[in-house]
Amino acid sequence: MLFNKAATLALFLSLVALSDAFYFLLPYAGGPSTAALVVGGLAALKAAAIVGYTAGANYAPGYRYHHYDKRSVGENPIRNAEEQKVLLSTASQLDPSGCILKFLCKLQVKEEPKRTLQEKALADMFNGTENLNSYSAPFFYASDVGSNTKNAAVCDKYYSNCPLSDSELGNLLQKAWGCGFENVLTEEGM
């Protein structure tokens, strides 16, 4: 499977974030820590958001209007969908404790004006069902739990295997998504 240039760049940035997390967190945990795995999963979601952005999918706020519902000559929607499936599968496999799902659930509970730009982008990736498939279903479900209940305690109960606090998850998101994603969103008028 060939990745387009944007997907390759997104994957590279994700791997940099993952290697950075392993380098700093691995010695303290005696093995891959939950935090290191979550950073890797969040980095994969960042890559999926960037691939979705370049494909015009509904994976980041405001950008689907960029192409005015027209495809560029070189765009391959089937390849982009396959790339997104690989990245979502990677994110799921790197999150055996359900921390990303807990974070998605809690983002739907958090008031929108209080979300960071990265939190808003992550929360918006899984609103609606336009991109629902077997790879994205757990992420959409976690978002639905949070948006339907508006109760952080319910998120904690559903995803009780995650040992990380809300602030730790927010810090990991900043670490994983802190490398250039803001520029993509702000160029679109965010």
N, C-alpha and C positions, 0 to 999 in steps of 0.2 A: 504494500500500500504506500503510495507516494503522498507526502504531506506538501501542502502549498507553502509559500515563503512565510506567510504570517503564522501558520501552524508550527512551522519549524522554529521560528523565533520564539513563539509562545512556549513550545516544548523546551527549548534551550533555557529560557528564563525560569521555567518551572524546575528544571533539573538543577539549576544554580541554587535556587531557593532550597531545594531538597538537600543538596550536598552541603550547603551552609548549615542547615538544621542538623544533619547527621554529624557534621564536624564539631559543632558546639554542644550538642546534647548527648551524643552517644557515649562519651567518656564518663558522664555522670550517672548514666542509667545502667551501665554494664551490658548494654544491648540497645536495640532500637526502642526508644521511649515512645510513649503515646504521643507526646508533643512533637517529636520528630516525624512520626508517621502522619499526624494531622497536618503539619506544615506541607508534607509531600502531597497529601490529598487536596489541600487547599490550593497548592500550586497547580495541580492537575485541573482543578476547577477554573483557575485563572486561565489556563491554556484553553479550556473548553469555551470560556467566555470570549477569548480573543478569536478563536476559530469561528464561533458563532457571530461575532462582530463582523468579521471579514465576509462571512457568508450571508449576512443580513438576517440571521435567525434572531429570535426574541431572547437573546442571552445577555443583554446589557441595556439599561434604560436609554431610550431616545435614539438609538442608532439605527433601528430598522427602517427609518425614513431616509437614511443616507442615500440609498440607491433609488429611491422613489419607485419601489417595486419593480425595478428592472435589473436584470442580471448583466454582469460584465461578460465580455467575450470569453475570458479564460476561467470563469467560475464553474465549478463542478459540484452541484448540490449533493449528489450521492457520495462523493468522496468526502465532502465536509461533514456529512452526517456520520459516515464511518469513523472519521477522525474524532468527532465528538463522543461517539460510543466508546471508543478506546480510552479517551481521557476520563469519561465518567466511570468506566469500569475500573480504571486505575485509582481514581479517587475513592471508590467504594472499597477496593482491596487494601488501600492504605489506611482505612479507618475501621478496624475491627471492633473498636470500642463504641462506635456510633457518635463520636464527638462532633463531627461535621454535621450530622443530622440533628444533634442537640442544638448546635449553634444556629442552623437554619430555622429550626422551630422557634428558638428564642428571638431571632431577628424579626420574625413575624409578630411577636408580642411587643417588641420595642417600638416606641413611637417613631414614625418615619423622620421627623425633624432631628431626632437625636442620633440617627445612624450616620456613620462615616460614609464617605463616598464608596469605599470598598464594600462596606456592609450593605449599602443600598444596591450596588451592582449584584452582589451575591444573592440577596433576597429577591431581586427582580428576575434573576435567572430562572427561578422555579415558581413563578406566579403564572396561573393559567395552565392550560394543558396543550399548548401548541406543539411542544417538543416532547410529549410524554411517550416513553418507550420503556422497555424492560430495564435499561441501564439508568434511566433518569427517574424511574418510579419511586425509589426510596427517598430521593431528594424532594420530589413533589409532595410525597406523603408527609414528610417532616414539616415542610412549609405549610401544608394544609392543617396539620395538628395545631401549629402555632396560631395561624390566622383564624381558625374556627373557635379555638378555646380562649385565645388572648390571655393565657394563664401560664406563667413561667414554671410554676410548680408541676403542671401537667407535662411540660417538656422534660423537666428533671425526672419525672416518674417514667415516661416512655423511654428515655435514653439514660437510664441509671447506671449503665456500665461505663460511662465516660467519667473519668476521675478529674477532669479539668474544669476550672471555674469559668464563669462568663468572661471575666477580665483576662484570664489566660487565653481563652479562645480568641478574644478580640486582638490580643497582642500577637498571636500566631497568624491571624489573618493579615495584620499589618506587615508582618515579616514576609509572608508568602506573596502578598499582592503589592508590596511596597515598591516594586521595581518597575515603574513605568506605566502601570495600568491607568493611573489618574490622567495621564496625558491623552490616552485614547478617549476617555470619557469626556474630558473637558473640551477637546477639539470639536465634539459634537454638540456643544452648547449646554452641557450639564451644569 
